[in-house]
Amino acid sequence: MEAQHTPTFEELIAEGASVPTEGWDFSWFEGRATEARPSWRYAESLAGRLGAARAVLDIQTGGGEVLDFALGRAATAPTLTVATEGWPPNVAKATALLRPRGVAVVAAPQDAPLPFADGTFDLVVSRHPVVPHWDEIARVLQPGGTYFAQHVGPGSVFELVEYFLGPQPEEVRRGRDPERERAGAEAAGLEVVEVRAERLRMEFHDIAAVVHFLRKVVWMVPGFTVEAYEPRLRALHERIRSEGPFVAHSTRHLFDARKPRQDTGSSPNGA
């Protein structure tokens, strides 16, 4: 029987560096990396919200995969569904995936004002926005409308980040803090219904998975390239080979907020 080939460091690096990074489809990681999922099962919960909505906006949709999944499981489709995305390759990917469902994908930079009129949507959603722009979210929501999203939490996957970058300042570690985000939402006039947070185990089983992850989630190690970090990658490869998977932890929080209904007031005589 021929012995099974064990990929070399160079082969694994080349593989991780060649996998396309468009969209938020993480199926390539099957068997190479794992991440526990939050107990609230965001995409499935989103399907329920979509079934009760009329006009929906998905902010920073990536390749549209989460919205596509949820629409496919919603009891009824909203009358209007729009998605925004800022990275051109993802715009093309999301358009191809979501157009058959009647979803308009709008190219919009993530840090720009949302290109929609005030009070257009009764449901605004997002999975892992880079930054939630609360004033804009509140502006495009109808009175009584809801923002329902899953955010990345503070210090997410920092075991991996700090392996490459070294210890990070406390201010960086506390970025994306859910209580800060709650305060931001309330300052924009939203009522926070619920915030739930969880810390979830991740495992990287080979160095190709590490390379692909850092190429795909570019804000983890800004400016990451294989060439710049080759010594650290090689050392991590040897560590995984000798000790087993590299373990890290992601943090996620579920955000459910509502725009208050307008107070219609009453007549002077109390009628």
KOLRORO-547054 format. One line per field, with one value per residue (C-alpha): residue number from 1; x, y, z. Coordinates in nm, 3 decimals. Layout:
<rs>
num = c(NUM/...) .
x = c(X/...) .
y = c(Y/...) .
z = c(Z/...) .
</rs>
This chain:
<rs>
num = c(1/2/3/4/5/6/7/8/9/10/11/12/13/14/15/16/17/18/19/20/21/22/23/24/25/26/27/28/29/30/31/32/33/34/35/36/37/38/39/40/41/42/43/44/45/46/47/48/49/50/51/52/53/54/55/56/57/58/59/60/61/62/63/64/65/66/67/68/69/70/71/72/73/74/75/76/77/78/79/80/81/82/83/84/85/86/87/88/89/90/91/92/93/94/95/96/97/98/99/100/101/102/103/104/105/106/107/108/109/110/111/112/113/114/115/116/117/118/119/120/121/122/123/124/125/126/127/128/129/130/131/132/133/134/135/136/137/138/139/140/141/142/143/144/145/146/147/148/149/150/151/152/153/154/155/156/157/158/159/160/161/162/163/164/165/166/167/168/169/170/171/172/173/174/175/176/177/178/179/180/181/182/183/184/185/186/187/188/189/190/191/192/193/194/195/196/197/198/199/200/201/202/203/204/205/206/207/208/209/210/211/212/213/214/215/216/217/218/219/220/221/222/223/224/225/226/227/228/229/230/231/232/233/234/235/236/237/238/239/240/241/242/243/244/245/246/247/248/249/250/251/252/253/254/255/256/257/258/259/260/261/262/263/264/265/266/267/268/269/270/271) .
x = c(0.000/0.132/0.197/-0.031/0.142/0.176/0.167/0.476/0.477/0.532/0.241/0.003/0.108/0.054/-0.289/-0.402/-0.275/-0.457/-0.813/-1.053/-1.164/-1.484/-1.804/-1.875/-1.887/-1.659/-1.718/-1.352/-1.255/-1.443/-1.203/-0.933/-1.078/-1.382/-1.577/-1.861/-2.183/-2.378/-2.677/-2.922/-2.855/-2.863/-2.941/-3.236/-3.364/-3.331/-3.556/-3.834/-3.788/-3.795/-4.126/-4.291/-4.127/-4.234/-3.922/-3.579/-3.224/-2.921/-2.613/-2.267/-2.407/-2.070/-2.142/-2.510/-2.487/-2.657/-2.942/-2.989/-3.007/-3.260/-3.480/-3.487/-3.634/-3.865/-4.238/-4.303/-4.071/-4.070/-4.219/-3.886/-3.542/-3.223/-2.861/-2.554/-2.191/-1.871/-1.610/-1.646/-1.580/-1.847/-2.090/-2.066/-2.095/-2.394/-2.570/-2.541/-2.666/-2.947/-3.087/-3.292/-3.464/-3.556/-3.301/-3.136/-2.767/-2.640/-2.267/-2.206/-1.888/-1.929/-1.835/-2.064/-2.421/-2.680/-2.822/-3.188/-3.460/-3.557/-3.794/-3.770/-3.736/-3.923/-3.632/-3.259/-3.024/-2.652/-2.416/-2.074/-2.076/-1.733/-1.883/-2.254/-2.339/-2.620/-2.738/-2.782/-2.951/-3.196/-3.257/-3.360/-3.576/-3.948/-4.089/-4.150/-3.893/-3.625/-3.249/-3.157/-2.791/-2.503/-2.188/-1.829/-1.739/-1.427/-1.099/-1.231/-0.970/-0.708/-0.502/-0.425/-0.401/-0.152/0.050/0.134/0.118/0.215/0.015/-0.245/-0.335/-0.637/-0.825/-0.783/-0.888/-1.203/-1.307/-1.654/-1.761/-2.136/-2.205/-2.036/-2.249/-2.560/-2.473/-2.421/-2.757/-2.934/-2.760/-2.902/-3.253/-3.297/-3.441/-3.223/-3.448/-3.176/-2.800/-2.667/-2.295/-2.104/-1.739/-1.687/-1.405/-1.215/-0.954/-0.710/-0.589/-0.329/-0.138/-0.332/-0.646/-0.462/-0.341/-0.681/-0.853/-0.615/-0.653/-1.032/-1.083/-0.840/-0.884/-0.745/-0.382/-0.383/-0.152/-0.105/0.102/0.269/0.603/0.590/0.499/0.681/0.892/0.588/0.385/0.658/0.685/0.307/0.307/0.560/0.359/0.038/0.224/0.371/0.098/-0.229/-0.477/-0.417/-0.704/-0.857/-1.193/-1.431/-1.676/-2.021/-2.319/-2.678/-2.827/-3.201/-3.304/-3.618/-3.691/-3.962/-4.299/-4.377/-4.588/-4.897/-4.980/-5.330/-5.559/-5.563/-5.899/-5.763/-5.990) .
y = c(0.000/0.344/0.571/0.873/1.195/1.449/1.799/2.007/2.354/2.500/2.304/2.407/2.771/2.769/2.615/2.862/3.152/3.042/2.986/3.266/3.491/3.643/3.618/3.465/3.101/2.917/2.568/2.537/2.512/2.181/1.935/2.202/2.444/2.451/2.716/2.660/2.840/3.076/2.918/3.166/3.035/3.373/3.273/3.060/3.331/3.579/3.362/3.406/3.782/3.802/3.618/3.895/4.192/4.403/4.606/4.470/4.604/4.377/4.591/4.466/4.143/4.000/3.747/3.736/3.383/3.446/3.647/3.385/3.108/3.300/3.396/3.032/2.939/3.236/3.159/3.449/3.684/4.056/4.285/4.469/4.332/4.531/4.453/4.675/4.572/4.772/4.530/4.497/4.120/4.063/4.295/4.075/3.755/3.878/4.009/3.672/3.487/3.719/3.849/3.529/3.601/3.951/4.120/4.441/4.462/4.818/4.896/5.122/5.179/5.052/5.391/5.600/5.712/5.455/5.549/5.524/5.763/5.810/5.545/5.310/4.976/4.801/4.554/4.625/4.329/4.258/3.974/4.089/4.455/4.615/4.908/4.960/5.317/5.371/5.711/5.576/5.257/5.462/5.702/5.439/5.243/5.311/5.404/5.070/4.903/4.663/4.620/4.251/4.157/3.941/4.136/4.031/4.094/4.221/4.031/3.789/3.531/3.732/3.422/3.419/3.798/3.826/3.529/3.740/4.095/4.051/4.177/4.436/4.749/4.720/4.973/4.748/4.440/4.620/4.730/4.608/4.590/4.512/4.763/5.038/4.939/4.943/5.300/5.396/5.252/5.433/5.760/5.728/5.696/5.319/5.108/4.803/4.501/4.241/4.188/3.834/3.750/3.422/3.312/3.023/2.774/2.771/2.520/2.552/2.208/2.315/2.623/2.649/2.722/2.994/3.158/3.147/3.283/3.579/3.654/3.638/3.825/4.101/4.318/4.049/4.103/4.418/4.394/4.020/3.849/3.511/3.672/3.917/3.651/3.346/3.279/3.294/3.080/2.818/2.810/2.775/2.497/2.304/2.369/2.234/1.929/1.850/1.967/1.949/2.219/2.584/2.687/3.035/3.180/3.397/3.633/3.711/3.909/3.919/4.268/4.331/4.698/4.890/5.242/5.389/5.456/5.822/5.974/6.114/6.317/6.414/6.708/6.982/6.863/6.511/6.359) .
z = c(0.000/-0.092/0.207/0.235/0.141/0.420/0.272/0.331/0.481/0.135/-0.015/0.263/0.240/-0.137/-0.095/0.171/-0.039/-0.354/-0.228/-0.339/-0.053/-0.195/0.007/0.346/0.243/0.486/0.347/0.237/0.605/0.643/0.807/0.844/1.099/1.325/1.510/1.756/1.662/1.890/2.060/1.905/1.549/1.380/1.021/1.129/1.363/1.078/0.861/1.116/1.120/0.739/0.727/0.928/0.752/0.453/0.367/0.463/0.440/0.489/0.562/0.454/0.311/0.205/-0.070/0.030/0.170/0.507/0.356/0.084/0.347/0.555/0.259/0.153/0.490/0.550/0.557/0.319/0.135/0.218/-0.047/-0.071/0.013/-0.046/0.048/0.059/0.014/-0.026/-0.164/-0.545/-0.566/-0.303/-0.480/-0.790/-0.588/-0.387/-0.698/-0.872/-0.565/-0.457/-0.786/-0.845/-0.512/-0.624/-0.397/-0.517/-0.420/-0.388/-0.397/-0.097/0.105/0.460/0.608/0.383/0.460/0.359/0.016/0.121/0.231/0.593/0.730/0.432/0.615/0.895/0.941/0.912/0.957/0.943/1.018/1.133/1.025/1.044/1.238/1.309/1.207/1.453/1.330/0.978/1.098/1.304/1.015/0.759/1.004/1.017/1.359/1.528/1.302/1.423/1.390/1.426/1.386/1.495/1.575/1.630/1.993/2.172/2.156/1.896/1.786/1.971/2.047/1.673/1.637/1.922/1.797/1.492/1.629/1.992/2.293/2.196/2.395/2.622/2.408/2.104/2.299/2.417/2.069/1.966/2.329/2.337/2.614/2.414/2.117/2.336/2.437/2.073/1.971/2.256/2.170/1.817/1.963/1.947/2.227/2.293/2.343/2.394/2.378/2.418/2.411/2.381/2.359/2.118/2.065/1.734/1.615/1.323/1.212/0.955/0.847/0.519/0.725/0.916/0.594/0.429/0.741/0.767/0.395/0.423/0.751/0.663/0.973/1.205/1.106/0.889/0.589/0.633/0.364/0.362/0.283/0.574/0.830/0.689/1.003/1.234/0.995/0.981/1.359/1.393/1.134/1.342/1.658/1.504/1.374/1.716/1.958/1.761/1.656/1.739/1.969/1.970/2.073/1.876/2.046/1.912/2.034/1.919/1.889/1.889/1.892/1.800/1.680/1.903/1.749/1.705/1.976/1.806/2.118/2.223/2.179/2.445/2.582/2.630/2.363) .
</rs>
